[in-house]
Amino acid sequence: MKAVLPSSISKNKGQEKEFRYTIGRAQILICGKKDFEKVFPEKSSRKDLPKKELLAAEEELLIQKTGMKSDQIFCLHQLHGNRIHAVDTKRPRLSLRNRGDALYTKNRKTLLVIRTADCLPFFLIIRMGNNYLTGVIHAGWRGLRQNIVFHSLLRVLQKALIDPSHWKESKIYCLCGPHAGKEDYEVGSEVAKFFTHKRQISQEHYLLDLRAIAKEQMELSVKSFSLKAGLKEMSLFSRLNYISSLEACTIRMNESFYSHRCADRGRNLNTIWLEH
């Protein structure tokens, strides 16, 4: 599928490139190594920080960057699996006590956060007239092996487009954030055997394309939903916009983003919320 940058998407300008985008009422912000260094220069390496202090510093960074309050920030204890959580006003605040790798909500002023350091953050926005549903997925090779993008998008589509009247006015946006790119994400044959989007570089080593795997699951999810809902497949595909503007390689851009492969302890904070 061709990458599309709809006119409804704008990049907020600044002195330095900021990984922050607006899609209608939805806001996406990715905080990496440089963002952390600006706010906490004395803690930028994170190597000696206790976990509790590290999490408090991450929360303070998000509060400063987004204007949210502490009780509006939702995160998970990530497991590299395929468990999905809905965030709504009837449920207690999700925190590191809750296990999973994907979040979605219809609520405004609700900041969803996924931590990554080479894994792929996959953002979802479904727009139905003036109503929105937003989500974000933590997609490493283990989660992708369990089809986390497929299952998450399918669940979100089922929640958002339950009313057939929404189908004609709906728009679906999917974005991949910074992750280990296809020219740098090296894995062994024991991992590569599960995927088709790979390139062999030696007898036992391959380069894995996380983005291509996620996009394939995205398209299969839309196709599956269309069949179950009795829609013509292309009618929903015509409303699907894949956006490449947030992509960057965490390994090649290690000065800006944390990378596990580069021995960083820190994590990039991938966030999405509805502004109003």
Phi, psi and omega in degrees: 000135181290136177292136183236137174243091183297157181293343181280002181253132179227142176264130178286128186275150177202180180294323175243159179298125179245132181275074181220129183225153177242130175232096186062239178271354183270138179242137175237132179222131176243119179258120181245203185299316182295323179296318181294320181296325181292320184275320182230070183301329181284348182243012191299328181286331181064001188295324186254007182281131170299152185302318181298318179291324178297315180295322178295321179293320178297317179296318179297321177299315180294322178297316180293321185280331187247341184079007179284163173263163183304319183281004176257002183258127184236129180220183183220160165274103189281141188237001186061041180240214181224028179278136187241138179239135170267141177249117177219172187289344182273351184254149176295162182301128175286142182213191180295350175286338181269131184261136179165181184220014176206143180227146172210158182201158170255357187280146172276160179053041178234109186270114177266134186230130171236134179264136178218159173205058181126327174296164186264123171272125184244117183263143178234135173222124175243122182249125180235087186066243178265001180257147183227154166227130182240153178202163177213142188235139172265110188236088169269185183295328180293316178294320179293326176298328178268012174062044184294324179292317178303307185291322182293312180295320178299316180295318180295318178298319180295325178285319186282323188250036180295330178268118181304335180294341180280340189297316185292331183259007185275150171225138182241127178241133177231134182224140171259132176268188182301136181200172176293120187283169186292344178267357186227344186274089184270134178224163177277171181296334180293337175265315185300332184298342182274352189230155176260336182272085185205164177223125182283133180242347174200182184301323185241007185231145183223159169256127185257139180255090182298320182298314181296322179295315180296318180296322178297316178295323177302312182292321178294326179293315178298319179297316180297315179297318181300317180294317181293327182272356180075024179268154168290131186307316185289339181295325178274325177300328180292343179260003182265123180242117174262129187242126184260001191292341181266000188283143175197155178267121181294334180281313181286335178249045184294341176290338182254332186230149176286141180223125176297323180293338178262016175069024175282144175270333185287171180229142173283140182257112183256114190234153176211144179199165174261125187286318183204000000 
